[in-house]
Amino acid sequence: MWIGFTVLAAYAPFAARVTQDASWLFSVVIAGMLAVVLVADDAESRRVTRKVPPPTDL
Protein backbone atom coordinates (compact mmCIF):
# COMPACT_ATOMS: atom_id res chain seq x y z
CA MET A 1 0.00 0.00 0.00
CA TRP A 2 2.91 2.33 0.61
CA ILE A 3 3.95 1.93 -3.01
CA GLY A 4 0.43 2.75 -4.18
CA PHE A 5 0.34 5.84 -2.00
CA THR A 6 3.71 7.03 -3.27
CA VAL A 7 2.79 6.47 -6.90
CA LEU A 8 -0.55 8.28 -6.57
CA ALA A 9 1.00 11.14 -4.64
CA ALA A 10 3.61 11.59 -7.36
CA TYR A 11 1.11 11.15 -10.19
CA ALA A 12 -1.36 13.82 -9.03
CA PRO A 13 0.84 16.89 -9.74
CA PHE A 14 1.92 15.39 -13.06
CA ALA A 15 -1.69 14.75 -14.09
CA ALA A 16 -2.71 18.25 -13.01
CA ARG A 17 -0.15 19.74 -15.36
CA VAL A 18 -0.91 17.46 -18.31
CA THR A 19 -4.73 17.40 -18.26
CA GLN A 20 -7.08 20.31 -18.70
CA ASP A 21 -9.91 18.93 -16.58
CA ALA A 22 -10.05 18.19 -12.85
CA SER A 23 -9.69 14.42 -13.19
CA TRP A 24 -6.38 14.61 -11.29
CA LEU A 25 -8.41 15.22 -8.13
CA PHE A 26 -9.33 11.53 -8.20
CA SER A 27 -5.68 10.63 -7.62
CA VAL A 28 -5.49 13.05 -4.70
CA VAL A 29 -8.64 11.60 -3.10
CA ILE A 30 -7.46 7.98 -3.47
CA ALA A 31 -3.99 8.86 -2.14
CA GLY A 32 -5.63 10.52 0.85
CA MET A 33 -7.78 7.48 1.51
CA LEU A 34 -4.73 5.23 1.31
CA ALA A 35 -2.88 7.49 3.73
CA VAL A 36 -5.73 7.30 6.26
CA VAL A 37 -5.81 3.50 6.03
CA LEU A 38 -2.03 3.24 6.37
CA VAL A 39 -1.92 5.50 9.42
CA ALA A 40 -4.86 3.72 11.07
CA ASP A 41 -3.33 0.31 10.40
CA ASP A 42 0.02 1.41 11.78
CA ALA A 43 -1.59 2.86 14.91
CA GLU A 44 -3.66 -0.29 15.47
CA SER A 45 -0.69 -2.61 15.02
CA ARG A 46 1.30 -0.62 17.58
CA ARG A 47 -1.61 -0.55 20.04
CA VAL A 48 -2.39 -4.25 20.01
CA THR A 49 0.32 -6.52 21.32
CA ARG A 50 0.23 -9.82 19.55
CA LYS A 51 0.73 -12.71 21.91
CA VAL A 52 2.39 -15.77 20.51
CA PRO A 53 1.31 -18.98 22.21
CA PRO A 54 4.13 -20.93 23.81
CA PRO A 55 5.35 -23.94 21.87
CA THR A 56 3.86 -27.23 22.94
CA ASP A 57 6.35 -29.96 23.73
CA LEU A 58 5.01 -33.39 22.93
LINSULTA-V703613 format. One record per residue. D_LAST is the distance of its C-alpha to the last C-alpha in Angstrom with 2 decimals. Layout:
# LINSULTA-V703613
{{D_LAST} {D_LAST}}
This chain:
# LINSULTA-V703613
{{40.81} {42.17} {43.83} {45.41} {46.72} {48.18} {49.84} {51.35} {52.52} {54.24} {55.64} {57.37} {60.10} {60.69} {61.09} {63.39} {65.69} {65.73} {66.11} {69.01} {67.23} {64.55} {61.69} {60.04} {59.22} {56.51} {54.63} {55.05} {53.74} {50.64} {49.94} {50.29} {47.88} {45.31} {45.85} {45.27} {41.99} {40.81} {41.74} {40.19} {36.90} {36.88} {37.70} {35.02} {32.29} {33.41} {33.63} {30.20} {27.32} {24.29} {21.14} {17.98} {14.89} {12.52} {9.51} {6.26} {3.76} {0.00}}
